[in-house]
């Protein structure tokens, strides 16, 4: 009997130790906390606010037919690899992957794909509407197979359009005339939105039926932390694993000295720029804009604000690391050349250190900047100082992001006009990673130039953009894209200051082997599908581990009591 009891106790002890290990593993995969720097509404394709972090979150909840991989190469995602494209780039035959579902367990079919494009045509979301307007028809053959036919052949339709277009559920959106009024956040992505508290947090649950496999975490808790100091302190303390916020370079040494902190760095394709409203009479003069550009010491801004962790902006817009960038473009910093250009533009009278023309029109402008962006405020202050040296007065207005957006890009629709002089602005990585987005930035037709927030007009640009839209030859297209960049660099409707590096930090105790996506950071679908990414539990998810450990302690204590009694006997 004693021998049997001894065997049972040993077995229970071993089992409990194993059980504790299992609990710890399951618990570690159950919950992860990552910080997000802004409230992005209910994270649908039609309601998110910013490219970063808004689009980062939407990409976790919704899917596209094609996506960009971690190196920003276009890959098929929702469709099978054997899709077909006609020689004239007008017809695209595709088949959805099988067994895809929406988050409410409804089946995802080709009818949803067709609906997504047709619905976008009725909306005011510039990017999606522009893409939908390229399409002549979507023919549904069955639940999985469909054919997209374009009005005009477009060799970049997959890379530029389909990789930027989210598929939405017909059974949800058909009841909403305006997409922004949609209450439900129902996608097909890797995570489901379980709870959203305005200004406080998001709670995402794993989509266990995801067609690409189960996510490595069951729950993603995302507190909204707008203050960068609070965000990075939380990472240091292990309160959150990582965040969508880009580490400012001046903090890099502090984090490098912490052995428990991991750092990943990549090329950043998000732009920081000085945007002009070319509908303002004085700023409609390209000579004035060029003079302003020459007066700004961009190299010094990069050194001061980013400590060198940025690429100098290409005046033609595209990063010079990209194959389709025009690498021969440059703005030469010269205070003397700037002064000379302003003299030639007729602003050759200086009173109280401010230039004016013979009609008494002064070079005085308001510069808008997000009050939440310390780095942009610093850049604005430096620009103000540079321009004062050539006789241009700048008043900086630091406003909340919503107010700035409404003045610069009301309702995100360039057709609704604008009310500003200059603004510190930026486009997310996706804009740089599309070789034809230059058309959207500069075309004067508001249906085409959907990103032309400064109201820039150039017959030469529009003519080249039109030619590009009807050209299929790859070499000719590249030549035209580079010519469009040359026009932008000459006219300067904006000054592209820099492309700042992405620096992501994470707490090693809460996660390892994050996947860094160039231009995005570590919060991307690949990180959460990477089985090598071992994350650890946070907050109350450790309770199961404690229970398991308690059982082990009881079992060991029981065994100790039994054997001590046996010894005394």
Secondary structure, 3 states (H helix, E strand, C coil): CHHHHHHHHHHHHHHHHHHHHHHHHHHHCCEEEEEECCCCCCCCCCCCCCCCCHHHHHHHHCCECEEECCCCCEEECCECCCCEECCCCCEEEEEECCCCECCCCCECCHHHHHHHHHHHCCCCCHHHHHHHHCEEEEEECCCCEEEEEECCCCCCHHHHHHHHCECCCHHHHCCCCCHHHCCCCCCCCCEEEEEEECCCEEEEEECCCCCCCCCCCCEEEEEECCCHHHHHHHHHHCCCCEECCCCCHHHHHHHHCCCCEEEEEECCCCEEEEEECCCCCHHHCHHHHHHHHHHCCHHHHHHHHCCCCEEECCCCCCCCCCCCCCCCCCCCCCHHHHHHHHHHCCCCEEECCEEECCCCCECEEEEEEECCCHHHHHHHHHHHHHHHCCCCEEEEEEECHHHHHHHHCHHHCHHHCCCCCEEEECCCHHHHCCCCHHHHHHCCCCCCCCCCCCCCCCHHHHHHHHHHHCCCCHHHHHHHHHHHHHHHHHHCCEEEEEEECEEEEEECCCECCCCCECCCECCCHHHHHCCCCCECCCHHHHHHHHHHHHHHHHHHHHHHHHHHHHHHC
